Amino acid sequence: MFEIIIFLIAVAFYVLVIAIFLNRKNKMDSKKVVLCLLSLLTIILISLTPNIGYRIDSNFGYVYVGFPAEMLVYRGDWVLTFTSFGLIFNFFFFYWSYKLILKISKVFIVKSFLL
């Protein structure tokens, strides 16, 4: 029971950190919301992908979930723990990757209309 409480506190902490960062200067526009949801969906889908998102430690039988950083460890008997700031790192990695893709696509769209 204690592990579940710690897990829920960790989830609440990570959600709070992400919300504070994205809500700077009270500017939460629709583009940020879409990028947030896309980043979270990407984290979930990549974590469930067999050869990319998770690995199994053969010595202890732990399952490590997350790409590019490990964000969750399943230790058996319903014991889940977060690894330091893996979830936050993964979220912002994909958030800024999608943001970069949007900027690059805008440059190419503008150049194609000018030609």
Secondary structure by P-SEA (a helix, b strand, c coil): caaaaaaaaaaaaaaaaaaaaaaccccccaaaaaaaaaaaaaaaaaaaccccccccccccbbbbbbcccccbbbccccbbbbcccaaaaaaaaaaaaaaaaaaaaaaaaaaaaac
